[in-house]
Amino acid sequence: MTQSPEPARQEPVTPSRRDRLRPLELVGFAAVLAIFSGLVVLMATRDLVLAAVALGIAFIVSIMMVALVGLGGKPSQEDLEARKDLQQPDDTTWH
C-alpha cells in the first residue's frame, strides 16, 4: 500500500491582540449590563438577595444575547477562505 503525500504545511495562525481580547470585551459588556440591572433592583427594593438574583439572571441573559448576535454576524474574508480549505482537501484520495 502506498502512503499518501504529506499535506502542505501552512503557517500557524496567530490572532491579533484585538482578536484575542474580543471575548473578554463581550463578557465585560455583559457584566456591566448585569451590574446595572442589579443596582437598579437593589435601589428599588433594598433587598440584597433579590438584587443578586437579578444580577445573575441579567448576566446570563446578556451573555446569551451577545453570543446570538455574534453568531448572526457576517464572516470575514479570511473566515470564508478558511472554510473553503476545510470543505475540500488538497489531495484527491480523501474519504
Secondary structure, DSSP 8 states (H G I E B T S, - for coil): ----------------HHHHHHHHHHHHHHHHHHHHHHHHHHHHH--HHHHHHHHHHHHHHHHHHHHHHHHTS---HHHHHHHHHHHS-SSS---
